[in-house]
Amino acid sequence: MSKVDVYNSKKEVVSSVDLNPAVFGVEVKEHLFWDVVKMQLANRRSGTARTKTRAEVAGSGKKPYRQKGTGRARAGSVTSPLWVGGGTIFGPKPRDHSYKVPKKIRKAALRSALIKKLSEDKLIIIDAFDISEIKTKHFMEIMEKLELKKALIVIAEHDRNLELSARNIRGIKILMAEGLNVFDILKFEKLVITRGALETINKALS
């Protein structure tokens, strides 16, 4: 069982914590990242792309000109897909792109992503964020002390002062422990987890 330091908002070591071997002591399976991230991105698709068929576009159903004798190709309607402004053949229609990857695979990928950050020395455990008021300047000072520019911050429960102080800062995302996912872990350079959130993660992934 490995130990990691726990920091405060001034990047001072205040204690240490034992990492759960059931979460941080397993084999890293990076090939699972592709499966899970692909699922996440598919589930985020709105699926609202839509085109009109020849029956739906505006236009007369009258034959535009006579069948023979004009020297032009025969045509039956101005809504034909062959004409400018006509309908679309086999165009997209609203649909649900979402699908599910087995829970065991999702959990294994999440464990692997956490271990990857730990092995790269990009995982920081913090005791708590001491923010008594909604102030972006104060939050930025904490980020500078922690040497963070692009980071995912995982918290155990909603913290209004923290969330509102960080919402306008580019490259920073506040996330509840229940919503921790592979895509966000891999997207951000650093991963910051509060002590309370770490306990929630251990319970979910053990």
Backbone as a chain_set.jsonl record, in Angstrom:
{"seq": "MSKVDVYNSKKEVVSSVDLNPAVFGVEVKEHLFWDVVKMQLANRRSGTARTKTRAEVAGSGKKPYRQKGTGRARAGSVTSPLWVGGGTIFGPKPRDHSYKVPKKIRKAALRSALIKKLSEDKLIIIDAFDISEIKTKHFMEIMEKLELKKALIVIAEHDRNLELSARNIRGIKILMAEGLNVFDILKFEKLVITRGALETINKALS", "coords": {"N": [[0.852, -1.194, 0.0], [0.704, 2.112, -1.008], [1.717, 5.412, 0.01], [0.648, 8.803, -0.135], [1.311, 12.306, -0.117], [-0.714, 14.749, 1.528], [-1.908, 17.882, 0.741], [-2.397, 21.347, 1.725], [-4.243, 24.356, 0.835], [-2.133, 26.037, 0.439], [-0.102, 24.621, -0.541], [1.268, 23.145, 1.347], [2.469, 20.365, 3.099], [0.237, 18.566, 4.959], [-0.573, 16.159, 5.93], [-0.674, 12.595, 5.354], [-1.922, 10.027, 3.165], [-3.14, 6.705, 2.78], [-3.207, 4.95, -0.215], [-5.8, 3.163, -1.723], [-5.246, -0.161, -2.505], [-6.907, -1.661, -4.118], [-7.838, 0.094, -5.914], [-5.714, 1.78, -6.776], [-3.7, -0.007, -7.125], [-3.76, -1.784, -9.218], [-3.401, -3.345, -12.503], [-2.549, -1.24, -15.235], [-4.655, -0.587, -17.91], [-4.503, 0.63, -20.736], [-5.683, 0.321, -23.225], [-8.358, 0.319, -22.829], [-9.164, 2.903, -22.644], [-9.828, 4.015, -25.128], [-12.237, 2.717, -25.825], [-14.002, 3.564, -23.776], [-13.884, 6.399, -23.814], [-14.765, 6.881, -26.407], [-17.411, 6.003, -26.144], [-18.339, 7.895, -24.272], [-18.153, 10.322, -25.742], [-19.904, 9.75, -27.822], [-22.283, 9.558, -26.416], [-22.629, 12.164, -25.735], [-23.399, 13.419, -28.011], [-25.812, 15.337, -29.73], [-27.524, 14.482, -31.707], [-29.311, 15.745, -33.45], [-29.142, 16.428, -36.106], [-30.586, 17.04, -39.256], [-32.103, 16.592, -42.423], [-34.14, 17.546, -45.266], [-36.364, 15.565, -47.184], [-37.378, 14.972, -50.638], [-40.078, 15.121, -50.463], [-40.553, 16.856, -48.457], [-39.382, 19.378, -48.851], [-39.971, 22.817, -49.858], [-41.869, 23.501, -52.704], [-43.29, 23.239, -56.008], [-45.337, 20.537, -57.199], [-45.742, 20.31, -59.76], [-45.026, 19.423, -63.155], [-42.076, 20.748, -64.423], [-41.478, 21.415, -67.134], [-42.286, 20.346, -70.501], [-42.105, 16.844, -71.429], [-40.671, 15.99, -73.727], [-38.712, 17.264, -76.482], [-37.436, 19.606, -75.688], [-34.735, 19.447, -75.451], [-33.537, 19.218, -73.068], [-32.783, 17.376, -70.051], [-35.196, 15.062, -68.884], [-37.635, 16.003, -66.455], [-39.492, 15.807, -63.443], [-40.267, 17.229, -61.204], [-39.584, 20.188, -59.284], [-38.599, 19.705, -56.831], [-36.856, 17.64, -56.9], [-34.005, 15.722, -55.924], [-31.868, 16.139, -57.613], [-31.917, 18.716, -58.408], [-31.029, 22.141, -57.676], [-31.864, 23.276, -54.5], [-33.571, 21.261, -54.112], [-34.731, 18.166, -52.526], [-32.918, 16.029, -50.15], [-31.09, 13.056, -50.621], [-31.108, 10.18, -48.67], [-30.327, 11.589, -46.332], [-29.257, 12.759, -43.012], [-31.232, 11.96, -40.097], [-32.942, 12.853, -37.041], [-31.595, 11.079, -34.287], [-30.673, 8.731, -31.706], [-27.485, 8.568, -30.506], [-26.288, 7.329, -28.421], [-24.793, 4.73, -26.383], [-23.934, 1.892, -24.315], [-21.074, 0.873, -22.483], [-19.926, -2.058, -20.854], [-20.203, -2.047, -17.258], [-18.033, -3.017, -15.732], [-15.877, -2.652, -17.433], [-15.893, 0.121, -17.691], [-15.276, 0.902, -15.063], [-12.748, -0.294, -14.777], [-11.298, 1.134, -16.688], [-11.433, 3.671, -15.563], [-10.011, 3.297, -13.176], [-7.504, 2.755, -14.297], [-6.949, 5.196, -15.542], [-6.679, 6.875, -13.32], [-4.444, 5.711, -12.056], [-2.567, 6.156, -14.027], [-2.288, 8.954, -13.992], [-1.243, 9.187, -11.433], [1.202, 7.795, -11.648], [2.509, 9.458, -13.407], [3.047, 11.583, -11.848], [1.093, 13.535, -11.627], [-1.061, 13.745, -10.061], [-2.714, 15.206, -7.42], [-3.417, 15.312, -4.024], [-5.548, 17.064, -2.023], [-6.288, 18.617, 1.083], [-8.51, 20.341, 1.639], [-10.338, 23.049, 0.057], [-9.858, 26.251, 1.001], [-11.973, 28.514, 0.795], [-13.659, 31.232, 1.56], [-15.364, 33.059, 0.462], [-16.976, 34.147, -2.589], [-14.707, 34.615, -4.876], [-12.741, 35.193, -7.533], [-10.107, 36.027, -7.762], [-8.938, 35.195, -5.365], [-9.139, 32.44, -5.651], [-7.467, 32.088, -7.87], [-5.018, 32.732, -6.748], [-4.631, 30.529, -5.1], [-4.388, 28.564, -7.066], [-1.99, 29.337, -8.239], [-0.192, 28.894, -6.157], [-0.392, 26.161, -5.952], [0.645, 25.549, -8.336], [-0.845, 25.185, -10.735], [-2.304, 25.128, -13.936], [-3.859, 23.995, -15.937], [-6.3, 22.058, -14.952], [-8.207, 19.392, -13.48], [-10.482, 19.489, -10.967], [-11.597, 17.604, -8.367], [-14.274, 17.227, -6.222], [-15.952, 16.368, -3.109], [-18.545, 17.137, -2.399], [-21.026, 19.629, -3.297], [-19.654, 22.863, -3.524], [-20.342, 25.975, -3.289], [-18.974, 28.467, -3.212], [-16.43, 27.776, -4.169], [-17.025, 26.689, -6.719], [-18.255, 28.844, -8.088], [-16.227, 30.704, -7.984], [-14.342, 29.62, -9.638], [-15.482, 29.319, -12.12], [-15.095, 31.0, -14.358], [-12.534, 30.659, -15.173], [-10.26, 29.722, -17.525], [-9.368, 26.448, -18.52], [-9.708, 25.202, -16.122], [-11.654, 22.925, -14.319], [-14.377, 22.093, -12.259], [-15.504, 19.264, -10.622], [-17.866, 16.91, -9.44], [-17.298, 14.056, -7.323], [-18.877, 11.852, -7.936], [-19.292, 12.185, -10.624], [-16.923, 11.678, -11.88], [-14.873, 10.881, -14.638], [-13.334, 9.114, -17.398], [-12.68, 10.579, -19.737], [-12.466, 13.327, -18.932], [-10.388, 13.117, -17.049], [-8.196, 12.386, -18.624], [-8.129, 14.522, -20.36], [-7.388, 16.862, -18.971], [-4.38, 18.365, -17.71], [-3.44, 18.154, -15.008], [-4.637, 16.425, -12.105], [-6.632, 17.071, -9.438], [-7.627, 16.058, -6.326], [-9.853, 16.193, -3.648], [-9.634, 15.265, -0.174], [-12.002, 14.2, 0.835], [-13.33, 13.566, -1.535], [-11.687, 11.573, -2.477], [-12.242, 9.449, -0.763], [-14.862, 8.88, -1.548], [-14.407, 8.034, -4.166], [-12.854, 5.756, -3.712], [-14.762, 4.078, -2.496], [-16.534, 3.705, -4.595], [-15.016, 2.454, -6.597], [-13.713, 0.296, -5.478]], "CA": [[0.0, 0.0, 0.0], [1.532, 3.303, -1.125], [1.239, 6.615, 0.671], [0.886, 10.069, -0.838], [1.163, 13.475, 0.749], [-1.936, 15.543, 1.419], [-1.536, 19.291, 0.821], [-3.448, 22.341, 1.948], [-4.342, 25.291, -0.296], [-0.862, 26.752, 0.296], [0.801, 23.567, -0.964], [2.038, 22.667, 2.488], [2.085, 18.998, 3.447], [-0.436, 18.573, 6.262], [-0.691, 14.764, 6.37], [-0.515, 11.638, 4.246], [-3.051, 9.111, 3.06], [-2.855, 5.427, 2.132], [-4.012, 4.717, -1.414], [-6.45, 1.857, -1.741], [-4.631, -1.018, -3.531], [-7.938, -2.162, -5.034], [-8.063, 1.144, -6.915], [-4.451, 2.3, -7.283], [-2.683, -1.049, -7.184], [-4.084, -2.758, -10.269], [-2.689, -3.171, -13.774], [-3.077, -0.196, -16.121], [-5.118, -1.116, -19.197], [-4.729, 1.83, -21.549], [-6.506, 0.035, -24.406], [-9.765, 0.545, -22.485], [-9.461, 4.331, -22.749], [-10.471, 4.295, -26.417], [-13.623, 2.237, -25.777], [-14.819, 4.356, -22.857], [-13.96, 7.776, -24.307], [-15.637, 6.855, -27.594], [-18.777, 5.92, -25.635], [-18.688, 9.178, -23.666], [-18.358, 11.322, -26.786], [-21.123, 9.375, -28.543], [-23.417, 9.873, -25.55], [-22.787, 13.622, -25.676], [-23.915, 13.917, -29.296], [-27.221, 15.729, -29.637], [-28.297, 13.668, -32.655], [-30.406, 16.549, -33.998], [-28.913, 16.734, -37.526], [-31.759, 16.628, -40.035], [-32.294, 17.167, -43.756], [-35.478, 17.315, -45.817], [-36.479, 14.738, -48.393], [-38.07, 15.674, -51.723], [-41.48, 15.291, -50.079], [-40.645, 17.856, -47.384], [-38.931, 20.709, -49.257], [-40.992, 23.66, -50.479], [-41.778, 23.491, -54.163], [-44.465, 22.722, -56.701], [-45.272, 19.17, -57.708], [-46.049, 20.38, -61.189], [-43.908, 19.138, -64.064], [-41.561, 22.076, -64.79], [-41.594, 21.632, -68.582], [-42.756, 19.124, -71.168], [-41.191, 15.703, -71.376], [-39.811, 15.86, -74.904], [-38.617, 18.368, -77.418], [-36.738, 20.807, -75.192], [-33.301, 19.224, -75.479], [-33.072, 19.104, -71.682], [-33.095, 16.112, -69.387], [-36.575, 15.033, -68.39], [-37.774, 16.355, -65.037], [-40.883, 15.682, -63.003], [-40.588, 18.138, -60.106], [-38.469, 21.036, -58.871], [-38.111, 19.213, -55.537], [-35.967, 16.509, -57.153], [-32.662, 15.861, -55.323], [-30.903, 16.522, -58.64], [-32.042, 20.153, -58.633], [-30.655, 23.037, -56.581], [-33.035, 23.577, -53.681], [-34.395, 20.06, -53.987], [-34.557, 17.372, -51.312], [-31.661, 15.301, -49.953], [-31.235, 11.602, -50.633], [-30.47, 9.476, -47.542], [-29.729, 12.536, -45.404], [-29.403, 12.394, -41.592], [-32.476, 12.212, -39.38], [-32.682, 12.819, -35.592], [-31.476, 9.745, -33.72], [-29.919, 8.631, -30.464], [-26.168, 7.967, -30.764], [-25.736, 6.79, -27.177], [-24.738, 3.294, -26.12], [-23.264, 1.631, -23.043], [-19.977, -0.082, -22.337], [-20.138, -2.751, -19.579], [-19.768, -1.323, -16.064], [-16.709, -3.492, -15.321], [-14.894, -2.016, -18.314], [-15.845, 1.547, -17.335], [-14.549, 1.016, -13.796], [-11.347, -0.646, -15.027], [-10.7, 2.261, -17.414], [-11.316, 4.773, -14.611], [-8.873, 2.975, -12.313], [-6.288, 2.898, -15.099], [-6.701, 6.627, -15.751], [-6.19, 7.411, -12.049], [-3.081, 5.211, -11.852], [-1.726, 6.828, -15.024], [-1.986, 10.287, -13.461], [-0.386, 9.007, -10.262], [2.533, 7.393, -12.107], [3.114, 10.602, -14.088], [3.18, 12.616, -10.83], [0.149, 14.596, -11.971], [-2.195, 13.602, -9.156], [-2.507, 15.942, -6.177], [-4.468, 15.166, -3.023], [-5.612, 18.279, -1.207], [-7.157, 18.428, 2.248], [-9.741, 21.086, 1.356], [-10.133, 24.382, -0.491], [-10.289, 27.24, 1.988], [-12.515, 29.686, 0.106], [-14.76, 31.7, 2.401], [-16.244, 33.933, -0.312], [-16.871, 33.976, -4.043], [-13.703, 35.564, -5.348], [-11.873, 34.549, -8.515], [-8.724, 36.391, -7.46], [-8.492, 34.318, -4.279], [-8.963, 31.1, -6.226], [-6.28, 32.131, -8.727], [-3.849, 32.704, -5.867], [-4.473, 29.126, -4.693], [-3.899, 27.833, -8.237], [-0.577, 29.691, -8.421], [0.576, 28.208, -5.111], [-0.397, 24.731, -6.293], [1.293, 25.461, -9.66], [-1.823, 24.568, -11.632], [-2.81, 25.954, -15.029], [-4.94, 23.242, -16.571], [-6.511, 20.995, -13.97], [-9.536, 18.908, -13.121], [-10.587, 19.47, -9.508], [-12.684, 16.703, -7.974], [-14.7, 17.507, -4.855], [-16.893, 15.377, -2.577], [-19.895, 17.699, -2.416], [-21.075, 20.969, -3.893], [-19.06, 23.983, -2.8], [-20.777, 27.112, -4.103], [-17.9, 29.471, -3.303], [-15.374, 27.246, -5.045], [-17.531, 26.524, -8.085], [-18.478, 30.153, -8.71], [-14.934, 31.397, -8.094], [-13.536, 28.991, -10.688], [-16.233, 29.067, -13.361], [-14.639, 31.817, -15.483], [-11.106, 30.442, -15.41], [-10.037, 28.783, -18.614], [-8.467, 25.345, -18.208], [-10.036, 24.638, -14.809], [-13.009, 22.362, -14.238], [-14.756, 21.538, -10.959], [-16.346, 18.098, -10.878], [-18.222, 16.087, -8.286], [-16.671, 12.737, -7.369], [-19.79, 10.914, -8.608], [-19.236, 12.395, -12.067], [-15.561, 11.467, -12.387], [-14.893, 10.075, -15.856], [-12.046, 8.916, -18.076], [-12.435, 11.647, -20.705], [-11.983, 14.524, -18.253], [-9.096, 12.833, -16.421], [-7.167, 12.4, -19.665], [-8.136, 15.827, -21.034], [-6.683, 17.882, -18.19], [-2.98, 18.041, -17.405], [-3.315, 17.747, -13.61], [-5.84, 15.953, -11.433], [-6.629, 17.457, -8.025], [-8.729, 15.377, -5.636], [-9.926, 16.495, -2.223], [-9.585, 14.057, 0.654], [-13.359, 13.666, 0.888], [-13.639, 12.972, -2.831], [-10.903, 10.336, -2.585], [-13.002, 8.416, -0.058], [-15.998, 8.539, -2.404], [-13.859, 7.296, -5.302], [-12.47, 4.442, -3.201], [-15.98, 3.273, -2.28], [-17.155, 3.413, -5.894], [-14.165, 1.648, -7.468], [-13.133, -0.872, -4.782]], "C": [[0.889, 1.246, 0.0], [0.873, 4.496, -0.439], [1.537, 7.827, -0.197], [0.64, 11.199, 0.14], [-0.169, 14.166, 0.482], [-1.552, 16.993, 1.669], [-2.721, 20.149, 1.255], [-3.437, 23.311, 0.776], [-3.091, 26.139, -0.49], [0.265, 25.828, -0.164], [1.794, 23.182, 0.151], [1.544, 21.273, 2.841], [1.499, 19.003, 4.859], [-0.602, 17.16, 6.822], [-0.382, 13.86, 5.187], [-1.708, 10.693, 4.268], [-2.608, 7.84, 2.341], [-3.775, 5.255, 0.932], [-4.537, 3.29, -1.405], [-5.835, 0.99, -2.843], [-5.639, -1.588, -4.528], [-8.226, -1.159, -6.146], [-6.751, 1.552, -7.582], [-3.353, 1.245, -7.397], [-2.937, -2.103, -8.234], [-3.305, -2.436, -11.544], [-3.355, -2.094, -14.62], [-3.427, -0.806, -17.473], [-5.504, 0.056, -20.097], [-5.602, 1.569, -22.766], [-7.992, 0.251, -24.126], [-10.161, 2.013, -22.631], [-10.252, 4.625, -24.028], [-11.943, 3.898, -26.377], [-14.504, 3.163, -24.944], [-14.969, 5.798, -23.34], [-14.852, 7.855, -25.542], [-17.097, 6.804, -27.163], [-19.22, 7.264, -25.058], [-18.989, 10.241, -24.716], [-19.617, 11.03, -27.594], [-22.352, 9.754, -27.725], [-23.666, 11.376, -25.437], [-23.359, 14.199, -26.962], [-25.401, 14.215, -29.18], [-28.095, 14.903, -30.576], [-29.448, 14.42, -33.29], [-30.218, 16.905, -35.478], [-30.081, 16.202, -38.354], [-31.785, 17.326, -41.386], [-33.689, 16.811, -44.254], [-35.41, 16.44, -47.067], [-37.226, 15.539, -49.454], [-39.543, 15.912, -51.389], [-41.654, 16.426, -49.072], [-40.214, 19.254, -47.804], [-40.068, 21.473, -49.926], [-40.801, 23.663, -51.986], [-43.008, 22.856, -54.788], [-44.251, 21.276, -57.151], [-45.564, 19.121, -59.197], [-44.804, 20.081, -62.034], [-43.389, 20.461, -64.618], [-41.62, 22.398, -66.292], [-41.95, 20.294, -69.223], [-41.654, 18.075, -71.25], [-40.197, 15.699, -72.527], [-39.739, 17.168, -75.686], [-37.871, 19.596, -76.935], [-35.219, 20.67, -75.265], [-32.71, 19.088, -74.079], [-33.425, 17.729, -71.123], [-34.518, 16.177, -68.841], [-36.602, 15.31, -66.888], [-39.242, 16.316, -64.656], [-41.272, 16.664, -61.919], [-39.353, 18.956, -59.74], [-37.907, 20.598, -57.507], [-37.193, 18.011, -55.697], [-34.596, 16.736, -56.51], [-31.599, 16.288, -56.328], [-30.905, 18.025, -58.9], [-31.569, 20.941, -57.412], [-31.918, 23.419, -55.813], [-33.963, 22.386, -53.508], [-34.096, 19.314, -52.688], [-33.205, 16.672, -51.274], [-31.932, 13.805, -49.914], [-30.472, 11.011, -49.451], [-29.746, 10.42, -46.577], [-29.949, 12.112, -43.96], [-30.773, 12.755, -41.049], [-32.178, 12.153, -37.887], [-32.643, 11.39, -35.06], [-30.61, 9.78, -32.472], [-28.605, 7.894, -30.742], [-25.617, 7.221, -29.557], [-25.753, 5.268, -27.12], [-23.952, 3.094, -24.836], [-22.16, 0.604, -23.185], [-20.196, -0.762, -20.982], [-19.509, -2.009, -18.389], [-18.362, -1.733, -15.619], [-15.611, -2.828, -16.146], [-14.762, -0.533, -17.973], [-15.054, 1.76, -16.047], [-13.059, 0.722, -13.977], [-10.621, 0.499, -15.738], [-10.488, 3.448, -16.478], [-10.152, 4.54, -13.644], [-7.559, 3.207, -13.053], [-5.934, 4.366, -15.321], [-6.154, 7.277, -14.48], [-4.741, 6.993, -11.795], [-2.116, 5.887, -12.815], [-1.325, 8.219, -14.535], [-1.038, 10.197, -12.268], [1.042, 8.682, -10.683], [3.268, 8.53, -12.804], [3.331, 11.786, -13.139], [2.299, 13.823, -11.14], [-1.134, 14.503, -11.148], [-1.859, 14.285, -7.827], [-3.705, 15.717, -5.249], [-4.424, 16.398, -2.125], [-6.614, 18.065, -0.077], [-8.511, 19.095, 2.022], [-9.379, 22.436, 0.761], [-10.716, 25.394, 0.49], [-10.728, 28.515, 1.271], [-13.779, 30.123, 0.842], [-15.746, 32.599, 1.666], [-16.028, 33.685, -1.798], [-15.919, 35.038, -4.583], [-12.715, 34.845, -6.257], [-10.399, 34.823, -8.222], [-8.142, 35.472, -6.373], [-8.234, 32.907, -4.807], [-7.712, 31.043, -7.097], [-4.994, 32.098, -7.898], [-3.563, 31.281, -5.385], [-3.898, 28.307, -5.842], [-2.41, 28.104, -8.471], [0.303, 28.982, -7.393], [0.674, 26.714, -5.386], [0.26, 24.462, -7.649], [0.399, 24.734, -10.659], [-2.285, 25.567, -12.685], [-3.995, 25.285, -15.724], [-5.198, 22.014, -15.707], [-7.982, 20.65, -13.808], [-9.562, 18.781, -11.603], [-11.819, 18.66, -9.12], [-12.998, 16.929, -6.504], [-15.774, 16.505, -4.426], [-18.332, 15.86, -2.639], [-19.854, 19.117, -2.945], [-20.495, 22.018, -2.95], [-19.309, 25.23, -3.641], [-19.67, 28.15, -4.284], [-16.801, 29.035, -4.261], [-15.834, 27.2, -6.496], [-17.72, 27.856, -8.79], [-17.175, 30.937, -8.867], [-14.123, 30.876, -9.272], [-14.217, 28.939, -12.047], [-15.738, 29.854, -14.576], [-13.167, 31.613, -15.826], [-10.921, 29.355, -16.468], [-9.051, 27.696, -18.191], [-8.702, 24.713, -16.858], [-11.467, 24.126, -14.832], [-13.223, 21.761, -12.859], [-15.757, 20.417, -11.211], [-16.636, 17.358, -9.58], [-17.611, 14.697, -8.442], [-17.548, 11.718, -8.089], [-19.722, 11.032, -10.127], [-17.858, 12.197, -12.671], [-15.582, 10.513, -13.571], [-13.536, 10.089, -16.546], [-11.704, 10.085, -18.992], [-11.844, 12.886, -20.033], [-10.626, 14.303, -17.587], [-7.972, 12.939, -17.446], [-7.045, 13.772, -20.33], [-7.291, 16.864, -20.3], [-5.295, 17.412, -17.787], [-2.826, 17.49, -15.99], [-4.679, 17.319, -13.07], [-5.71, 16.258, -9.945], [-7.855, 16.833, -7.362], [-8.711, 15.773, -4.164], [-9.974, 15.185, -1.442], [-10.962, 13.385, 0.732], [-13.747, 12.973, -0.407], [-12.903, 11.654, -3.025], [-11.623, 9.179, -1.895], [-14.19, 7.948, -0.885], [-15.549, 7.68, -3.583], [-13.472, 5.883, -4.874], [-13.68, 3.522, -3.019], [-16.576, 2.833, -3.621], [-16.353, 2.412, -6.715], [-13.543, 0.438, -6.79], [-13.828, -2.158, -5.21]], "O": [[1.723, 1.422, 0.889], [-0.35, 4.577, -0.326], [2.545, 7.871, -0.902], [-0.131, 11.071, 1.092], [-0.678, 14.164, -0.639], [-0.94, 17.307, 2.69], [-3.878, 19.738, 1.168], [-2.692, 23.106, -0.183], [-2.989, 26.878, -1.469], [1.435, 26.211, -0.172], [2.976, 22.934, -0.09], [0.338, 21.029, 2.879], [2.162, 19.388, 5.822], [-0.752, 16.977, 8.03], [0.108, 14.312, 4.152], [-2.411, 10.582, 5.273], [-1.803, 7.891, 1.411], [-4.991, 5.4, 1.055], [-3.807, 2.341, -1.118], [-5.895, 1.368, -4.013], [-5.276, -1.953, -5.646], [-8.786, -1.51, -7.184], [-6.68, 1.658, -8.806], [-2.211, 1.565, -7.726], [-2.39, -3.203, -8.155], [-2.645, -1.402, -11.648], [-4.581, -2.041, -14.713], [-2.596, -1.461, -18.103], [-6.675, 0.42, -20.202], [-6.206, 2.501, -23.295], [-8.795, 0.355, -25.053], [-11.345, 2.334, -22.731], [-11.219, 5.386, -24.01], [-12.802, 4.649, -26.837], [-15.615, 3.505, -25.349], [-16.063, 6.358, -23.282], [-15.615, 8.809, -25.693], [-17.937, 7.485, -27.75], [-20.334, 7.721, -25.316], [-19.968, 10.977, -24.595], [-20.319, 11.953, -28.007], [-23.349, 10.219, -28.277], [-24.765, 11.81, -25.09], [-23.763, 15.362, -26.988], [-26.156, 13.435, -28.599], [-29.264, 14.652, -30.283], [-30.462, 13.815, -33.637], [-31.05, 17.611, -36.047], [-30.511, 15.062, -38.179], [-31.517, 18.524, -41.473], [-34.335, 15.899, -43.739], [-34.505, 16.574, -47.89], [-37.658, 16.662, -49.194], [-40.179, 16.796, -51.962], [-42.768, 16.903, -48.856], [-40.632, 20.231, -47.182], [-40.995, 20.883, -50.481], [-39.681, 23.814, -52.476], [-43.681, 22.035, -54.166], [-43.13, 20.857, -57.44], [-45.625, 18.055, -59.81], [-43.684, 20.441, -61.669], [-44.15, 21.222, -65.215], [-41.798, 23.558, -66.663], [-41.918, 19.25, -68.573], [-40.463, 18.371, -71.154], [-39.012, 15.435, -72.326], [-40.594, 18.045, -75.559], [-37.69, 20.543, -77.701], [-34.498, 21.662, -75.155], [-31.509, 18.866, -73.93], [-34.267, 17.018, -71.672], [-34.976, 17.228, -68.393], [-35.705, 14.901, -66.151], [-40.116, 16.725, -65.42], [-42.458, 16.922, -61.714], [-38.223, 18.485, -59.867], [-36.853, 21.077, -57.087], [-36.79, 17.418, -54.697], [-34.083, 17.854, -56.554], [-30.531, 16.753, -55.93], [-29.994, 18.546, -59.543], [-31.686, 20.485, -56.275], [-32.914, 23.833, -56.404], [-35.0, 22.477, -52.852], [-33.31, 19.774, -51.86], [-32.444, 16.716, -52.24], [-32.872, 13.344, -49.266], [-29.296, 11.323, -49.262], [-28.677, 10.088, -46.065], [-30.74, 11.206, -43.697], [-31.395, 13.726, -41.482], [-31.239, 11.463, -37.489], [-33.534, 10.588, -35.34], [-29.902, 10.755, -32.222], [-28.614, 6.738, -31.164], [-24.589, 6.552, -29.659], [-26.604, 4.612, -27.721], [-23.361, 4.044, -24.322], [-22.289, -0.389, -23.901], [-20.619, -0.095, -20.038], [-18.432, -1.424, -18.503], [-17.583, -0.887, -15.178], [-14.549, -2.485, -15.625], [-13.657, 0.011, -17.964], [-14.254, 2.692, -15.953], [-12.211, 1.404, -13.401], [-9.468, 0.797, -15.426], [-9.484, 4.153, -16.584], [-9.401, 5.464, -13.33], [-6.62, 3.784, -12.505], [-4.761, 4.738, -15.292], [-5.268, 8.129, -14.55], [-3.915, 7.804, -11.375], [-0.97, 6.16, -12.456], [-0.164, 8.614, -14.649], [-0.142, 11.027, -12.112], [1.991, 9.236, -10.13], [4.499, 8.573, -12.802], [3.747, 12.862, -13.569], [2.698, 14.971, -10.945], [-2.154, 15.1, -11.49], [-0.849, 13.978, -7.195], [-4.855, 15.909, -5.644], [-3.388, 16.724, -1.544], [-7.648, 17.421, -0.256], [-9.549, 18.459, 2.201], [-8.259, 22.918, 0.932], [-11.914, 25.388, 0.77], [-9.962, 29.471, 1.154], [-14.823, 29.475, 0.76], [-16.833, 32.877, 2.171], [-15.029, 33.094, -2.208], [-16.282, 36.205, -4.727], [-11.948, 33.994, -5.806], [-9.549, 33.954, -8.413], [-6.995, 35.035, -6.465], [-7.242, 32.268, -4.455], [-6.978, 30.055, -7.064], [-4.0, 31.499, -8.311], [-2.406, 30.874, -5.276], [-3.029, 27.46, -5.634], [-1.663, 27.204, -8.856], [1.402, 28.526, -7.711], [1.688, 26.081, -5.093], [0.416, 23.312, -8.06], [0.826, 23.798, -11.334], [-2.617, 26.71, -12.367], [-4.993, 25.928, -16.049], [-4.426, 21.056, -15.721], [-8.867, 21.488, -13.974], [-8.759, 18.051, -11.022], [-12.942, 18.993, -9.5], [-12.12, 16.837, -5.646], [-16.421, 15.875, -5.262], [-19.24, 15.072, -2.903], [-18.791, 19.733, -3.034], [-20.8, 22.055, -1.758], [-18.575, 25.505, -4.59], [-19.46, 28.652, -5.388], [-16.306, 29.829, -5.061], [-15.11, 27.626, -7.395], [-17.382, 27.987, -9.966], [-17.042, 31.744, -9.787], [-13.309, 31.604, -9.84], [-13.589, 28.551, -13.032], [-15.94, 29.42, -15.71], [-12.62, 32.317, -16.675], [-11.374, 28.222, -16.307], [-8.024, 27.986, -17.578], [-7.985, 23.789, -16.473], [-12.377, 24.808, -15.304], [-12.381, 21.023, -12.348], [-16.74, 20.602, -11.929], [-15.759, 17.201, -8.73], [-17.429, 14.217, -9.56], [-17.041, 10.827, -8.77], [-20.057, 10.085, -10.839], [-17.64, 12.509, -13.842], [-16.225, 9.465, -13.522], [-12.705, 10.965, -16.303], [-10.558, 10.534, -19.02], [-10.845, 13.433, -20.501], [-9.797, 15.213, -17.566], [-6.921, 13.516, -17.166], [-5.972, 14.136, -20.809], [-6.569, 17.644, -20.921], [-5.064, 16.225, -17.556], [-2.158, 16.476, -15.789], [-5.723, 17.789, -13.52], [-4.799, 15.77, -9.276], [-8.985, 17.06, -7.793], [-7.671, 15.696, -3.51], [-10.313, 14.134, -1.986], [-11.069, 12.159, 0.699], [-14.403, 11.931, -0.395], [-13.42, 10.73, -3.654], [-11.609, 8.054, -2.393], [-14.493, 6.755, -0.922], [-16.223, 6.72, -3.955], [-13.734, 4.922, -5.597], [-13.625, 2.338, -3.349], [-17.063, 1.71, -3.75], [-16.929, 1.608, -7.448], [-12.904, -0.374, -7.458], [-13.478, -3.237, -4.732]]}, "num_chains": 1, "name": "protein.A"}
